[in-house]
Amino acid sequence: MSTSLTLAIPSDNPGGLTAPISAHFGHCDLFTLINIQEGKISSVNTVSNVEHSAGGCLEPVNLLRDNGVQAIVVGGIGARPMQAFAAAGIDVYYADQNSLENVGAAANGLIAGKFPMMRTDQTCKGDGNCHH
């Protein structure tokens, strides 16, 4: 990990380190943006998710790109937003959200190197059996 990183975590209201991680990337309430400097959390902000219709998960990707996000931790994601993150230069990490207490645990897990980069064969297929 570089010495400076802006990380996004899909979050339920009100956001922040103690907020629950959202079960659905594209339709989360907001994103908690965490600036990491030298392996430590240096600041935390939130940005509201944008309204979009089903299949419109490229809008949240663009929102995060425009906010300088370099990485995101998700429990699942569809193929289209995964491709859009790759095109935007945003790394996607996988974490089993059921094993994480809150947004802070996800941030600390990333800092500790506990999460693998998500592979395209792990993406959700849109059949309703995946939480992202």
Protein Blocks (a to p, Z undefined) as FASTA:
>chain_A
ZZbdcdddddddeedjkbccdfblklgfbdcddddeehiafbdcddddddddehilmmmm
mmmmmnopabdcdfbdcfklmmmmmmnopacddddfklpfblmlmmmmmmnopaccddfk
lpcehlopacZZ
